[in-house]
Amino acid sequence: MNAYCKAAFHIAALLAAARAAPLAGQSIQATVTSIPTSATRLVFLVDGSGITSPSPSVRNIAQGTSSVIQSMGVPGGASYRLRIVATDGAANLLSSGKATGISVSASQSAPVTVALSGVQVTSDASTPGGAGNGTPITLKFNIVDAGGALKTGADWCWIDYGINASSLLNRAFGDIAAAGNDGVQCSIPLVTPGVGSTLYYRLGTYAQEFLYDHVDPLL
């Protein structure tokens, strides 16, 4: 039994959150580089230094934009974390990046640079390359996400699957666990279909903290 997978990442509607009002002129000034040429939107999320319920902000950009500068007002403090994701016009998640340990002094702007990199998904070596019909197996996928868009212990993953590539009508759910160095692992238990010689599937997962604008991006 052979298989292919396509990673799917969901980011949905606006998540409201209370946060302290920043002082005038007090901000994190982010230079975002390595933006994919097909990107049309960036989503920014700042937490740390007392911000426990962060709210994302969104910036629309023209295709082909390679870098931008974005200013985000914050209260004075240390150990801020900034995470950024890039999506295209079809709401596909393209890349992510982050900066940590950011300190902002009163009435000052703290400059940071964040280089985005593509989210990568690979099958774990423990995932079987074949199995008999009606056999219990576990599919594992390693996801490299430099921006930390996926939150272990809160987000979850799934596959839509079937024996016909154009008709993935079944769904199986799994969990996300930390995998080290900007990585997470999705693990999904599954009983293979009772008929058919090939299992087709599409991997999906939510990035709950980046919910915005009632948009549901997929990669």
Secondary structure, DSSP 8 states (H G I E B T S, - for coil): ------EEEE--S----------TT-EEEEEEE---TTEEEEEEEEEBTTB-S---EEEE--TT---EEEEEE--SEEEEEEEEEEEETT--EEEEEEEEEEEE-TT-EEEEEEE-EE-EEEE-TTS-S---TT-EEEEEEEEE-TT--S-TTT-EEEEEEESSTT---EEEEEEEEE-SSSEEEEEEEEE--SS-S--EEEEEEE-GGG--TT-----
